[in-house]
Amino acid sequence: MTSNVAHALVRAVSRLFSTRFRNDDTLLKTGVGRSADAARTSACATSRRAGNTIVEFGLLMPVILLLTVGTIQFGKFTYLYYVIKKIEFAAARYLSVQQAIDFCNSPDALTEAAFTYGVTDSYTGNLIIASLTASQFQVNTFCVNPTTGAAGACDTSGCGGLTGAQRPDYIQIAIPNGYQVQIRLPYVTLPAFNIYPTVTVPFNGSAL
């Protein structure tokens, strides 16, 4: 009797541990399977994100390129306008202290000399801007009205004689026909346009 009970207990314990080990093995296999599925899902998600990034970059690249080149072109245009203003100022400053300028028959020799001085690099002797020459500039004169104090056109009624023109209070250097500028952008064709920078300075010289 005792022997039968002992055998029964041994078989029960054996079945208990056998069932537990089988369950643990099943759980382990299930966990490994789930880990593999999770890894595959993560890889697919990463691949989709990478694909989305490439597509977004492809869509944004033309915009980024346009903004970059546009910024560069705007900087070049600003610098060009600044250089032309500096040329005009150099010519105006040179002309403003000259004596016996013939404003009736402009440009006279002194005026042409001022324009040439402005557009020429003093170190190399070359034009500062290759397409900008002295012949493109013009000098305008302004006189202050003694009654109103406003600057306006000078009286040139006496220009028939050497001493007939009124001495100006201000001189202005301008480009009457403008200077043509072409801004170039990728994928965009913009029409050329003219700019008309001017510089006005007090006149301290004398007129004929």
Secondary structure as UniProt FT lines:
FT   HELIX           2..95
FT   TURN            96..97
FT   TURN            104..105
FT   HELIX           109..119
FT   TURN            122..124
FT   TURN            130..131
FT   HELIX           134..136
FT   STRAND          138..144
FT   TURN            146..148
FT   STRAND          151..153
FT   TURN            157..160
FT   TURN            162..163
FT   STRAND          170..174
FT   TURN            176..177
FT   STRAND          179..181
FT   STRAND          184..185
FT   TURN            186..187
FT   STRAND          188..189
FT   STRAND          193..195
FT   STRAND          198..202
//
